[in-house]
């Protein structure tokens, strides 16, 4: 047998009789696909959404404590989470809040994509669109909790007080906001202390009571809270 053929057969026999461990050790590591960016935050949810109003409120307040302390987890923001939510959503709370840029509910409560159904108007003023949106969350998505969130130094409240105090004109569509907040401002005008903060609390509680009294939302718990811009803390209102 020619020497070159003997060498070929010997090499082939050695390759066929190599152990799996030897072959695996010799195999190079797979290179990442040049067009696939691996998700640095794959979706893993060790804490499923709460299914009761009590659990939902506890989750919101726990998230707010993290936010206020500067320990936000920023959950549910990865690409895998987006893929899961593309098919369906199951938020655990409706938050009716103000449009103020300093009070984004997802940040204030340290929640992420698919966690909250947020409805925001200036001074959390109600109208039919807001009520219909709440009903969608409660009746169609079966959300157990509606939280009305007011906050200190609200611009809509400040405009209302200025109008009541010295007749400052209210232009255009802003009139609706003032008309809705004015009753709470009038009720609290004689109280000692900060008139603006009294108005925020009274108006937020009134919005809660209107939602709570509506039979369309009978299956949900409705609560009210106030956000403190200075501390970052949310406190429930009586």
Buried (B, 14 or more C-beta within 10 A) or exposed (E): EEEEEEEEEEEEEEEEEEEEEEEEEEEEEEEEEEEEEEEEEEBEEEEEBBEEBEBBBEBBBEBBBBBBEEEBEBBBEBBBBBEBBEEEEBBBBBBBBBBBEEBBBBBBBBBBBBBBBBBBBBBBBBEEEBBEBBBBBBBEBEBBBBBBBBBBBBEBBBBBBBBBEEEEEBEEEBEBBBEBBBBBBEBBEEEEEEBBBBBBBBBBBBBBEBBBEBEEBEEBBBBBBBBBEEEBBBEEBE
